[in-house]
Amino acid sequence: MLSTGHQLCAFLAGALASALAAALLAALNGPATMAGPVFLAAFLVATIHVLILAMPLYALVASRWPPTAWRVLPSAFLIGAGPIVLILTFTGGAWEGGGLVAAMTILIFGGIGLFGGLAFWLVISPDRQ
């Protein structure tokens, strides 16, 4: 079993990597000056995702199976995409026009979650100790 400190470092690495991915996307698709504010906002959102979604899911899964890439990465995509799917579903506006905007939004947020999950897995993976 990994120490609590090691687990917390892995969760922090995931939140930081997700925020970095969001900031890079912002810098590539708009003024570079937006990268800093987007990083801070994304880090806050990613930390909330970690606390509400990732940590309980990890506690549930890790008690039964070791954290492998095949378990962590799809979960991370869903942790990133799941809340935006709920937002899009309950607001309804993005689904109009064939849903292309919604699909792209889900892929972007899922990809940001996936990036954070990769960082988490690289830190938490028993093979890397």
Secondary structure by P-SEA (a helix, b strand, c coil): cccaaaaaaaaaaaaaaaaaaaaaaaaacccccaaaaaaaaaaaaaaaaaacccaaaaaaaaacccccccccaaaaaaaacaaaaaaaaaacccccccaaaaaaaaaaaaaaaaaaaaaaaaaaccccc
